[in-house]
């Protein structure tokens, strides 16, 4: 996550610096054909950028999945606690009812 934030911050600063730089002068002549080395370097940069984008997408997907698993775990724990509380309340009501029945039995037995 920290690497992702650092990459985002670096991109933000680089974009801001690029936006503030003066535009390149426009020439009337056609650009010179790129050399083989320049073409290879450009291809290498594009490949690295694609790989980085893929890693970022994978990291985001993994983070989303981890969040989903954590949410499921929290909901499961909450449901378990809720169920346990209801069982305890039901048991207490049943014990109270049994105590009342026993009290009535002893009262009728003594009369």
Secondary structure as UniProt FT lines:
FT   HELIX           2..20
FT   HELIX           36..110
//
